[in-house]
């Protein structure tokens, strides 16, 4: 899933909505070509685009780059279900003017998007009153309708979708079961790439593999839109030998293997020029080693330890291969895959316990971070997934909806601290490993 390149209205900081006057700038054209180059190794079964100029032009440029490497790349199809959010009373206006002249509605739009509405005088109901239009709620229904059509046609395929900020947020949210109240929690930069993995339909598990990847357009991390609040870089530790073997680690203290050390070094290079003000790690050696590798480029930053960021305690499963666990705990292992929130690990933890301690630790870090600072937090698969599900407004049952690759970087901003909603600026960045946009790290056990 790709957002269109920078448009003339983007450059002018004007609200676009469904108005179709805006076209790509030279910067937007160049970035669209870079997206195509980043996706050149992939074979697509279908390419869909919004019919609005800025998105369709982006799709055509992306498709041309892919076709140069994969000649049988399909033609771009347009779908009205990929139209941008409908904001008829604001479209074409400068954002600053809306913020000043319609301040209360703009605040609701930012803070409670599911409650935001516009009364449309030109579109009256049967009793002569202006029709009340809820743009975000309507867009979520539009997104669900697109998914129903797309998934029915391409169940086992790879599909490229080119759209807009609002519709892409709505597609991402509806795919994993997030509601319209979470609309503003996900960032979509121009020409960013998102990756979703579907097992079947919307009723099956859908995995967010990566969100808002921008390194291919020369922006390793999305820019900060506010100096208020803090930014946290959440990193999963590098690979261990037990990850490679799919052996359950839990709280057994397994160090990084050589590949894990290389991943840590590449994550360090990726974050070398990022200003890091403080750092916190789980006390287990695999995240601690990863954090130390990253901080080699930030020698003035002390590394703190937070015991509550330890990996889930798998109890009697720890140290065992999945096949060994299946032999003794087949029903529980299947339940863990299907309904993880219902499993009590034998002599270990349940997911709610991990959720509670990791979220408390995370929020304490946010609470204690001075405005404008950036912190590094290095932890584990299950812990990171619990934190991110909490940030996204999901539940413990949804942990399989979020991917965390070894050595991956996730970016979360808190522009209003804990008093406001966080923003997931990017999720599960693994492009620094040089293997393209897909996460090719070891599947590994937790």
C-alpha positions as CSV (number, residue, x, y, z in Angstrom):
1,X,0.0,0.0,0.0
2,X,1.5,3.3,-1.1
3,X,0.4,6.9,-0.5
4,X,0.6,9.2,-3.5
5,X,3.6,11.5,-4.0
6,X,3.7,15.1,-2.9
7,X,1.0,17.1,-4.6
8,X,0.6,20.8,-5.3
9,X,-1.9,21.1,-2.5
10,X,0.5,19.2,-0.1
11,X,3.2,21.7,-0.9
12,X,0.8,24.6,-0.2
13,X,-0.5,22.9,3.0
14,X,-4.1,22.9,1.7
15,X,-6.7,20.3,2.5
16,X,-7.5,18.2,-0.5
17,X,-10.2,15.7,0.3
18,X,-11.9,14.6,-3.0
19,X,-11.2,17.8,-4.9
20,X,-9.2,16.8,-8.0
21,X,-7.3,19.9,-8.8
22,X,-4.1,18.9,-7.3
23,X,-1.3,17.1,-9.2
24,X,2.1,15.8,-8.4
25,X,5.0,18.2,-7.9
26,X,8.4,17.5,-9.3
27,X,9.4,16.1,-5.9
28,X,6.3,13.9,-5.9
29,X,7.1,12.6,-9.4
30,X,10.7,11.7,-8.3
31,X,9.5,10.0,-5.2
32,X,6.9,7.9,-7.1
33,X,9.7,6.6,-9.3
34,X,11.7,5.7,-6.2
35,X,8.8,3.7,-4.9
36,X,8.7,1.8,-8.1
37,X,12.4,1.1,-7.8
38,X,11.9,-0.1,-4.2
39,X,9.2,-2.6,-5.4
40,X,10.9,-3.8,-8.6
41,X,11.7,-7.2,-7.2
42,X,8.0,-8.0,-6.5
43,X,5.5,-9.6,-8.8
44,X,2.0,-8.1,-8.5
45,X,-1.2,-9.8,-9.5
46,X,-3.1,-6.6,-9.5
47,X,-2.6,-2.8,-9.1
48,X,-5.4,-0.6,-7.8
49,X,-5.5,3.2,-7.6
50,X,-7.8,6.0,-6.6
51,X,-9.1,7.7,-9.7
52,X,-8.0,11.2,-8.4
53,X,-5.1,12.6,-10.4
54,X,-2.4,12.7,-7.7
55,X,-2.9,9.0,-6.8
56,X,-3.4,7.7,-10.4
57,X,-0.3,9.6,-11.6
58,X,1.7,8.0,-8.7
59,X,0.4,4.6,-9.6
60,X,1.3,5.0,-13.3
61,X,4.9,6.0,-12.4
62,X,5.3,3.2,-9.9
63,X,3.9,0.6,-12.3
64,X,6.2,1.8,-15.1
65,X,9.3,1.3,-12.9
66,X,8.1,-2.2,-11.9
67,X,7.3,-3.1,-15.5
68,X,10.8,-2.3,-16.5
69,X,11.9,-5.2,-14.3
70,X,8.8,-7.4,-14.5
71,X,7.4,-7.1,-18.0
72,X,4.1,-8.8,-17.2
73,X,3.1,-6.4,-14.5
74,X,-0.7,-5.8,-14.7
75,X,-2.2,-2.5,-15.8
76,X,-3.4,0.0,-13.1
77,X,-7.1,-0.3,-12.3
78,X,-9.0,2.5,-10.6
79,X,-11.6,2.1,-7.9
80,X,-13.9,4.7,-6.4
81,X,-13.6,2.8,-3.1
82,X,-10.1,4.3,-2.9
83,X,-11.2,7.9,-3.1
84,X,-9.9,10.1,-0.4
85,X,-11.9,11.2,2.6
86,X,-14.8,13.5,1.7
87,X,-14.4,16.9,3.4
88,X,-16.6,19.1,1.3
89,X,-16.6,22.1,3.6
90,X,-12.8,22.2,3.9
91,X,-11.5,20.9,0.6
92,X,-9.3,23.4,-1.1
93,X,-8.8,25.5,2.0
94,X,-5.5,26.3,3.6
95,X,-5.0,24.1,6.7
96,X,-4.0,27.1,8.8
97,X,-7.3,28.9,7.8
98,X,-9.4,25.9,8.9
99,X,-7.5,25.7,12.2
100,X,-8.1,29.4,12.8
101,X,-11.7,29.8,11.5
102,X,-13.2,26.4,12.5
103,X,-11.0,25.7,15.5
104,X,-13.5,23.6,17.5
105,X,-14.4,21.3,14.7
106,X,-10.7,20.9,13.8
107,X,-9.9,19.9,17.4
108,X,-12.7,17.3,17.3
109,X,-11.2,16.1,13.9
110,X,-7.8,15.6,15.5
111,X,-8.9,14.3,18.9
112,X,-12.2,12.5,18.3
113,X,-12.3,11.7,14.6
114,X,-15.2,9.3,15.0
115,X,-17.4,12.1,16.4
116,X,-16.4,14.7,13.8
117,X,-19.2,15.7,11.4
118,X,-20.1,18.3,8.8
119,X,-23.7,19.6,8.2
120,X,-24.1,19.9,4.5
121,X,-26.6,22.7,3.6
122,X,-26.5,21.8,-0.1
123,X,-27.5,18.2,0.7
124,X,-30.7,18.2,2.6
125,X,-32.6,15.3,4.2
126,X,-36.3,14.6,3.5
127,X,-37.4,17.0,6.2
128,X,-35.3,19.8,4.7
129,X,-32.5,19.8,7.2
130,X,-28.8,19.7,6.1
131,X,-27.5,16.2,5.9
132,X,-25.1,15.3,8.7
133,X,-22.0,13.7,7.3
134,X,-19.5,11.8,9.4
135,X,-16.4,11.7,7.1
136,X,-14.2,9.3,9.0
137,X,-17.0,6.8,9.8
138,X,-18.1,6.9,6.2
139,X,-14.5,6.3,5.0
140,X,-14.2,3.3,7.3
141,X,-17.3,1.7,5.6
142,X,-15.8,2.5,2.2
143,X,-12.5,0.8,3.2
144,X,-14.4,-2.3,4.4
145,X,-16.2,-2.5,1.1
146,X,-12.9,-2.2,-0.8
147,X,-11.4,-5.1,1.2
148,X,-14.4,-7.3,0.6
149,X,-14.0,-6.9,-3.1
150,X,-10.2,-7.1,-3.2
151,X,-9.9,-10.1,-0.9
152,X,-12.6,-12.0,-2.8
153,X,-10.6,-11.6,-6.1
154,X,-7.0,-12.0,-4.9
155,X,-7.1,-14.4,-2.0
156,X,-3.6,-15.8,-2.7
157,X,-2.2,-12.9,-4.7
158,X,0.0,-9.9,-4.1
159,X,-1.7,-6.6,-4.6
160,X,-0.4,-3.0,-4.9
161,X,-2.8,-0.3,-3.7
162,X,-2.1,3.4,-4.4
163,X,-4.2,5.9,-2.5
164,X,-4.4,8.8,-0.1
165,X,-3.6,9.6,3.5
166,X,-7.1,9.1,4.8
167,X,-8.2,6.0,2.8
168,X,-4.9,4.2,3.6
169,X,-5.3,4.9,7.3
170,X,-8.8,3.5,7.1
171,X,-7.7,0.5,5.1
172,X,-5.0,-0.3,7.7
173,X,-7.4,0.2,10.6
174,X,-10.2,-1.9,9.2
175,X,-7.9,-4.7,8.2
176,X,-6.8,-5.3,11.8
177,X,-10.0,-4.3,13.6
178,X,-9.1,-0.8,14.8
179,X,-12.1,1.6,15.0
180,X,-12.5,5.1,13.6
181,X,-11.5,6.6,16.9
182,X,-8.0,5.4,16.1
183,X,-7.9,7.1,12.7
184,X,-5.3,9.7,13.8
185,X,-2.9,7.2,15.4
186,X,-1.3,6.0,12.2
187,X,0.9,8.3,10.1
188,X,1.1,8.1,6.3
189,X,3.9,10.1,4.6
190,X,3.9,10.9,0.9
191,X,5.2,7.8,-1.1
192,X,5.4,5.7,2.1
193,X,5.0,1.9,1.8
194,X,2.9,-0.3,4.0
195,X,2.7,-4.1,4.0
196,X,-0.3,-6.2,5.2
197,X,-0.5,-10.0,5.2
198,X,-3.9,-11.6,5.0
199,X,-4.6,-15.3,5.8
200,X,-8.0,-15.0,4.2
201,X,-10.8,-12.5,4.8
202,X,-11.2,-9.7,7.3
203,X,-12.5,-12.3,9.9
204,X,-9.1,-14.1,9.8
205,X,-5.8,-12.8,11.3
206,X,-4.4,-9.9,9.4
207,X,-0.8,-8.9,10.1
208,X,0.7,-5.4,9.9
209,X,4.1,-6.3,8.6
210,X,5.3,-2.7,8.2
211,X,3.8,0.8,8.3
212,X,5.0,4.0,6.7
213,X,8.4,2.9,5.3
214,X,10.2,6.0,3.9
215,X,13.8,5.1,3.6
216,X,13.5,4.5,-0.2
217,X,12.7,8.2,-0.6
218,X,15.7,9.3,1.4
219,X,14.0,9.7,4.8
220,X,15.0,6.9,7.2
221,X,12.5,8.0,9.9
222,X,9.4,10.2,9.4
223,X,10.0,13.8,10.5
224,X,8.6,15.0,13.8
225,X,5.7,17.3,13.4
226,X,5.9,18.7,16.9
227,X,8.7,19.4,19.4
228,X,6.3,18.8,22.2
229,X,6.2,15.4,23.9
230,X,8.7,12.6,23.3
231,X,9.6,10.2,20.5
232,X,10.4,6.6,21.3
233,X,12.3,4.2,19.1
234,X,11.1,0.7,19.9
235,X,13.6,-1.9,18.8
236,X,13.3,-5.7,19.0
237,X,16.6,-7.4,19.8
238,X,18.7,-9.1,17.1
239,X,18.5,-12.7,16.2
240,X,19.6,-15.5,18.6
241,X,20.4,-19.0,17.7
242,X,17.2,-20.0,19.3
243,X,15.3,-17.6,17.1
244,X,16.9,-19.2,14.1
245,X,15.9,-22.7,15.3
246,X,12.4,-21.6,16.4
247,X,13.1,-22.6,20.0
248,X,11.1,-20.9,22.6
249,X,13.3,-18.5,24.7
250,X,11.0,-16.6,27.1
251,X,13.1,-15.5,30.0
252,X,16.1,-17.8,29.4
253,X,19.0,-15.5,28.8
254,X,20.2,-16.4,25.3
255,X,22.7,-14.0,23.7
256,X,22.8,-12.8,20.1
257,X,24.2,-15.0,17.4
258,X,26.6,-13.7,14.8
259,X,23.7,-12.7,12.5
260,X,22.0,-11.0,15.5
261,X,25.2,-9.0,16.2
262,X,25.3,-8.0,12.5
263,X,21.6,-6.9,12.7
264,X,22.4,-4.9,15.8
265,X,25.3,-3.2,13.9
266,X,23.1,-2.4,10.9
267,X,20.4,-1.0,13.2
268,X,23.2,1.1,14.8
269,X,24.2,2.4,11.4
270,X,20.6,3.2,10.6
271,X,20.1,5.2,13.8
272,X,23.6,6.7,13.8
273,X,22.5,10.2,12.8
274,X,19.3,10.2,14.9
275,X,19.5,12.2,18.1
276,X,19.0,9.8,21.0
277,X,18.7,11.4,24.5
278,X,18.1,8.3,26.7
279,X,18.0,4.6,26.4
280,X,16.2,1.7,28.2
281,X,16.5,-2.0,27.7
282,X,15.2,-5.3,29.1
283,X,17.9,-6.7,31.3
284,X,18.2,-9.9,29.3
285,X,21.4,-10.1,27.3
286,X,19.9,-10.2,23.7
287,X,18.2,-6.8,23.9
288,X,21.0,-5.4,26.1
289,X,23.6,-6.4,23.5
290,X,21.5,-4.9,20.7
291,X,21.1,-1.6,22.7
292,X,24.8,-1.4,23.4
293,X,25.6,-1.9,19.7
294,X,23.2,1.0,18.8
295,X,24.7,3.2,21.5
296,X,28.2,2.9,20.2
297,X,27.3,5.8,18.0
298,X,25.8,7.7,21.0
299,X,28.6,7.4,23.7
300,X,27.1,10.0,26.0
301,X,23.8,8.2,26.4
302,X,23.6,6.0,29.5
303,X,21.7,2.7,29.2
304,X,19.1,2.0,31.8
305,X,17.5,-1.4,32.5
306,X,13.8,-2.0,33.1
307,X,13.0,-5.5,34.5
308,X,9.3,-5.2,33.5
309,X,10.4,-5.3,29.8
310,X,11.6,-8.9,30.1
311,X,10.1,-11.3,27.6
312,X,7.0,-13.4,28.4
313,X,7.7,-16.2,30.8
314,X,6.9,-19.4,28.8
315,X,7.4,-21.6,31.8
316,X,7.8,-25.3,30.9
317,X,7.8,-24.4,27.2
318,X,11.1,-22.5,27.5
319,X,14.1,-24.2,25.8
320,X,11.8,-26.4,23.7
321,X,11.4,-26.5,19.9
322,X,7.8,-25.9,18.6
323,X,7.7,-29.6,17.6
324,X,8.6,-30.7,21.2
325,X,5.9,-28.4,22.7
326,X,3.4,-29.8,20.2
327,X,4.1,-33.3,21.4
328,X,3.3,-32.5,25.0
329,X,0.9,-29.5,24.8
330,X,-0.7,-29.8,21.3
331,X,-4.1,-28.2,22.4
332,X,-2.4,-25.4,24.3
333,X,0.0,-24.6,21.4
334,X,-2.9,-24.5,18.9
335,X,-4.8,-22.2,21.3
336,X,-1.7,-20.0,21.6
337,X,-1.8,-19.5,17.9
338,X,-5.5,-19.0,17.6
339,X,-6.5,-17.2,20.9
340,X,-3.2,-16.2,22.7
341,X,-5.0,-14.2,25.3
342,X,-6.7,-17.4,26.7
343,X,-3.4,-19.3,27.4
344,X,-1.8,-19.7,30.8
345,X,1.8,-20.9,30.1
346,X,2.5,-23.9,32.3
347,X,4.4,-22.5,35.3
348,X,4.8,-19.3,33.4
349,X,2.8,-16.1,32.5
350,X,-0.3,-15.4,30.6
351,X,-0.5,-12.6,28.0
352,X,-2.5,-10.2,30.2
353,X,0.3,-10.3,32.8
354,X,2.9,-9.4,30.2
355,X,0.6,-6.7,28.8
356,X,0.1,-5.1,32.2
357,X,3.7,-5.0,33.2
358,X,5.1,-3.9,29.8
359,X,2.5,-1.2,29.3
360,X,3.1,0.2,32.8
361,X,6.9,0.3,32.0
362,X,6.3,1.9,28.6
363,X,4.0,4.6,30.0
364,X,6.5,5.3,32.8
365,X,9.1,6.0,30.2
366,X,6.8,8.3,28.3
367,X,5.8,10.1,31.6
368,X,9.4,10.7,32.6
369,X,10.7,11.8,29.2
370,X,11.2,15.6,28.8
371,X,9.6,17.4,25.9
372,X,11.4,17.1,22.6
373,X,13.6,14.2,23.7
374,X,14.0,10.9,21.8
375,X,14.4,7.6,23.7
376,X,15.6,4.2,22.6
377,X,13.7,1.2,24.1
378,X,15.0,-2.3,23.3
379,X,12.9,-5.3,24.2
380,X,11.4,-8.5,22.9
381,X,8.8,-9.9,20.5
382,X,5.8,-10.4,22.8
383,X,6.6,-7.3,25.0
384,X,6.9,-5.1,21.9
385,X,3.7,-6.5,20.5
386,X,1.8,-5.9,23.7
387,X,3.0,-2.3,23.8
388,X,2.2,-1.6,20.2
389,X,-1.3,-3.2,20.4
390,X,-1.9,-0.9,23.4
391,X,-0.7,2.1,21.4
392,X,-2.9,1.1,18.4
393,X,-6.0,0.6,20.6
394,X,-6.0,-3.1,20.1
395,X,-6.4,-5.9,22.7
396,X,-4.2,-8.8,24.0
397,X,-6.0,-11.1,21.6
398,X,-4.6,-9.1,18.7
399,X,-0.9,-9.6,19.2
400,X,-0.5,-11.6,16.0
401,X,-1.7,-8.4,14.1
402,X,1.6,-6.7,14.6
403,X,5.0,-8.0,13.3
404,X,8.3,-7.3,15.1
405,X,11.3,-8.6,13.2
406,X,14.7,-9.1,14.8
407,X,16.5,-5.7,14.8
408,X,13.4,-3.9,13.5
409,X,12.8,-0.2,14.5
410,X,9.4,1.2,15.3
411,X,8.8,4.9,15.9
412,X,6.1,6.2,18.2
413,X,5.5,9.9,19.0
414,X,3.6,11.3,22.0
415,X,3.0,15.0,21.0
416,X,0.8,15.6,24.0
417,X,2.5,13.1,26.3
418,X,0.1,10.6,28.0
419,X,-2.7,13.3,27.9
420,X,-3.1,12.8,24.2
421,X,-3.1,9.9,21.7
422,X,0.3,8.6,20.5
423,X,1.1,8.5,16.8
424,X,2.7,5.4,15.2
425,X,5.0,7.1,12.8
426,X,6.5,3.9,11.4
427,X,6.3,0.2,12.4
428,X,8.8,-2.6,11.9
429,X,11.4,-1.0,9.7
430,X,13.8,-3.6,8.5
431,X,15.0,-1.9,5.3
432,X,18.4,-1.3,6.9
433,X,19.3,-5.0,6.4
434,X,19.4,-4.4,2.7
435,X,16.9,-7.1,1.7
436,X,14.3,-4.7,0.3
437,X,11.0,-3.6,1.8
438,X,9.9,-7.0,3.1
439,X,10.8,-8.3,6.5
440,X,13.0,-11.3,5.9
441,X,14.2,-11.8,9.5
442,X,13.9,-15.2,11.1
443,X,10.3,-16.2,12.0
444,X,11.6,-17.5,15.3
445,X,9.8,-18.3,18.5
446,X,8.9,-15.7,21.1
